[in-house]
Amino acid sequence: MRDYILRLIEQFGLIWRKIVRLREAGSLEEAQATINSAYRDLFDTNSHFVDLLPDEDLLKLIQYEDTIDLDRCAVLAALHVAEGQCFQEQGMIDEAYRRFDRALLLYGALVRSGQKIPPEVREAASAGLAELSNYELEPATLDDAWRVYAAVGDYPNADDHLWQWLEATEFAEAACSDAQAWYHQLLSSSDASLEQLGLPRQEIEQSLAQLDAR
């Protein structure tokens, strides 16, 4: 089963690009059919059933022996993003937001498990984050957002959403501790690398100083 899933995620870049082409061409029904085919092939179900699952059951769907299954989680999150974009094209804003929000929940779970977002779905992850930037996010969603931004290498947006999260939590001790740990991890990179990532060492040190002063 895992070999099959691995083959699917290796092909998912092609599936994602097909969905994007169909959506850009206005072929939303065909794009949705492609999404449903992926749901059926991977999870033996359809998007409607998955949407009915509470968040905790959605997370169980991508677990294998109580461990987050990288491939299942990454593909399911990307499918949520693709479907959200189709809904958004149709003006179904609430349905679109729900898909983007649940995609971020899945990507967040993946990152928190200590695993990396596979290259095949990083474009989908970035697209989902970009769509969510149009909404006002709850603290828990902001917490996932900054971690996923960091995981896809978008450090300026990770930093921005991190501070939004810190403010939303009123600089809770646990939140500040997570922020400090991330900044200290970044400081182990070279100055050139940090400049290239868009988060210079001086900015990181200033952020740490602000947190230390609290």
Contacts in CASP RR format, 6 or more apart in sequence:
PFRMAT RR
TARGET T0000
AUTHOR 0000-0000-0000
METHOD contacts of the structure
MODEL  1
MRDYILRLIEQFGLIWRKIVRLREAGSLEEAQATINSAYRDLFDTNSHFV
DLLPDEDLLKLIQYEDTIDLDRCAVLAALHVAEGQCFQEQGMIDEAYRRF
DRALLLYGALVRSGQKIPPEVREAASAGLAELSNYELEPATLDDAWRVYA
AVGDYPNADDHLWQWLEATEFAEAACSDAQAWYHQLLSSSDASLEQLGLP
RQEIEQSLAQLDAR
2 64 0 8 1.000
2 69 0 8 1.000
2 71 0 8 1.000
5 42 0 8 1.000
5 69 0 8 1.000
5 71 0 8 1.000
5 72 0 8 1.000
5 75 0 8 1.000
6 71 0 8 1.000
8 38 0 8 1.000
8 41 0 8 1.000
8 42 0 8 1.000
8 71 0 8 1.000
8 75 0 8 1.000
9 71 0 8 1.000
9 74 0 8 1.000
9 75 0 8 1.000
9 118 0 8 1.000
9 120 0 8 1.000
9 121 0 8 1.000
10 120 0 8 1.000
12 38 0 8 1.000
12 74 0 8 1.000
12 75 0 8 1.000
12 78 0 8 1.000
12 120 0 8 1.000
12 121 0 8 1.000
13 120 0 8 1.000
13 121 0 8 1.000
13 123 0 8 1.000
15 34 0 8 1.000
15 38 0 8 1.000
16 78 0 8 1.000
16 82 0 8 1.000
16 120 0 8 1.000
16 121 0 8 1.000
16 123 0 8 1.000
16 124 0 8 1.000
18 34 0 8 1.000
19 31 0 8 1.000
19 34 0 8 1.000
19 35 0 8 1.000
19 82 0 8 1.000
22 28 0 8 1.000
22 30 0 8 1.000
22 31 0 8 1.000
22 34 0 8 1.000
23 31 0 8 1.000
23 82 0 8 1.000
23 85 0 8 1.000
23 86 0 8 1.000
23 89 0 8 1.000
26 89 0 8 1.000
28 86 0 8 1.000
28 89 0 8 1.000
28 90 0 8 1.000
31 82 0 8 1.000
31 86 0 8 1.000
32 83 0 8 1.000
32 86 0 8 1.000
35 47 0 8 1.000
35 79 0 8 1.000
35 82 0 8 1.000
35 83 0 8 1.000
35 86 0 8 1.000
36 46 0 8 1.000
36 47 0 8 1.000
38 75 0 8 1.000
38 79 0 8 1.000
39 45 0 8 1.000
39 46 0 8 1.000
39 47 0 8 1.000
39 50 0 8 1.000
39 79 0 8 1.000
40 46 0 8 1.000
42 72 0 8 1.000
42 75 0 8 1.000
42 76 0 8 1.000
43 50 0 8 1.000
43 61 0 8 1.000
43 72 0 8 1.000
43 76 0 8 1.000
47 79 0 8 1.000
47 83 0 8 1.000
50 58 0 8 1.000
50 61 0 8 1.000
50 76 0 8 1.000
51 98 0 8 1.000
51 99 0 8 1.000
53 61 0 8 1.000
55 102 0 8 1.000
55 105 0 8 1.000
58 76 0 8 1.000
58 102 0 8 1.000
58 105 0 8 1.000
58 106 0 8 1.000
59 105 0 8 1.000
59 106 0 8 1.000
59 109 0 8 1.000
61 72 0 8 1.000
61 76 0 8 1.000
62 68 0 8 1.000
62 69 0 8 1.000
62 72 0 8 1.000
62 73 0 8 1.000
62 76 0 8 1.000
62 106 0 8 1.000
62 109 0 8 1.000
63 69 0 8 1.000
64 72 0 8 1.000
67 113 0 8 1.000
68 109 0 8 1.000
68 110 0 8 1.000
68 113 0 8 1.000
68 115 0 8 1.000
70 110 0 8 1.000
70 115 0 8 1.000
70 118 0 8 1.000
71 118 0 8 1.000
73 106 0 8 1.000
73 107 0 8 1.000
73 109 0 8 1.000
73 110 0 8 1.000
74 107 0 8 1.000
74 110 0 8 1.000
74 117 0 8 1.000
74 118 0 8 1.000
74 120 0 8 1.000
74 121 0 8 1.000
75 121 0 8 1.000
76 106 0 8 1.000
77 103 0 8 1.000
77 104 0 8 1.000
77 106 0 8 1.000
77 107 0 8 1.000
77 110 0 8 1.000
77 121 0 8 1.000
77 124 0 8 1.000
77 125 0 8 1.000
78 103 0 8 1.000
78 121 0 8 1.000
78 124 0 8 1.000
78 125 0 8 1.000
80 99 0 8 1.000
80 100 0 8 1.000
80 102 0 8 1.000
80 103 0 8 1.000
80 106 0 8 1.000
81 99 0 8 1.000
81 100 0 8 1.000
81 103 0 8 1.000
81 124 0 8 1.000
81 125 0 8 1.000
81 127 0 8 1.000
81 128 0 8 1.000
81 131 0 8 1.000
82 124 0 8 1.000
83 99 0 8 1.000
84 95 0 8 1.000
84 96 0 8 1.000
84 99 0 8 1.000
84 100 0 8 1.000
84 103 0 8 1.000
84 131 0 8 1.000
85 96 0 8 1.000
85 127 0 8 1.000
85 131 0 8 1.000
87 93 0 8 1.000
87 95 0 8 1.000
87 96 0 8 1.000
87 99 0 8 1.000
88 96 0 8 1.000
88 131 0 8 1.000
96 131 0 8 1.000
97 132 0 8 1.000
97 135 0 8 1.000
100 128 0 8 1.000
100 131 0 8 1.000
100 132 0 8 1.000
100 135 0 8 1.000
101 132 0 8 1.000
101 141 0 8 1.000
103 124 0 8 1.000
103 125 0 8 1.000
103 128 0 8 1.000
104 128 0 8 1.000
104 129 0 8 1.000
104 132 0 8 1.000
104 141 0 8 1.000
104 144 0 8 1.000
104 145 0 8 1.000
104 148 0 8 1.000
105 144 0 8 1.000
107 117 0 8 1.000
107 125 0 8 1.000
107 144 0 8 1.000
107 148 0 8 1.000
107 151 0 8 1.000
108 144 0 8 1.000
108 147 0 8 1.000
108 148 0 8 1.000
110 117 0 8 1.000
111 117 0 8 1.000
111 144 0 8 1.000
111 147 0 8 1.000
111 148 0 8 1.000
111 150 0 8 1.000
111 151 0 8 1.000
112 147 0 8 1.000
116 151 0 8 1.000
117 125 0 8 1.000
117 148 0 8 1.000
117 151 0 8 1.000
117 152 0 8 1.000
122 152 0 8 1.000
125 148 0 8 1.000
125 151 0 8 1.000
125 152 0 8 1.000
126 152 0 8 1.000
126 154 0 8 1.000
129 145 0 8 1.000
129 148 0 8 1.000
129 149 0 8 1.000
129 152 0 8 1.000
129 154 0 8 1.000
129 157 0 8 1.000
132 141 0 8 1.000
132 145 0 8 1.000
137 145 0 8 1.000
137 161 0 8 1.000
137 164 0 8 1.000
138 168 0 8 1.000
139 165 0 8 1.000
139 168 0 8 1.000
139 169 0 8 1.000
142 161 0 8 1.000
142 164 0 8 1.000
142 165 0 8 1.000
142 168 0 8 1.000
143 165 0 8 1.000
143 175 0 8 1.000
145 161 0 8 1.000
145 165 0 8 1.000
146 157 0 8 1.000
146 158 0 8 1.000
146 159 0 8 1.000
146 160 0 8 1.000
146 161 0 8 1.000
146 162 0 8 1.000
146 164 0 8 1.000
146 165 0 8 1.000
147 158 0 8 1.000
149 155 0 8 1.000
149 157 0 8 1.000
149 158 0 8 1.000
149 161 0 8 1.000
150 158 0 8 1.000
150 182 0 8 1.000
153 197 0 8 1.000
155 186 0 8 1.000
155 197 0 8 1.000
155 198 0 8 1.000
155 199 0 8 1.000
156 198 0 8 1.000
156 199 0 8 1.000
159 199 0 8 1.000
159 203 0 8 1.000
159 207 0 8 1.000
162 179 0 8 1.000
162 182 0 8 1.000
163 207 0 8 1.000
165 175 0 8 1.000
166 175 0 8 1.000
166 176 0 8 1.000
166 179 0 8 1.000
169 175 0 8 1.000
171 211 0 8 1.000
171 214 0 8 1.000
176 211 0 8 1.000
176 214 0 8 1.000
179 207 0 8 1.000
179 211 0 8 1.000
180 208 0 8 1.000
180 211 0 8 1.000
180 212 0 8 1.000
183 204 0 8 1.000
183 207 0 8 1.000
183 208 0 8 1.000
183 211 0 8 1.000
184 208 0 8 1.000
186 194 0 8 1.000
186 199 0 8 1.000
186 204 0 8 1.000
187 201 0 8 1.000
187 204 0 8 1.000
187 205 0 8 1.000
189 197 0 8 1.000
191 200 0 8 1.000
191 201 0 8 1.000
194 200 0 8 1.000
194 201 0 8 1.000
194 204 0 8 1.000
END
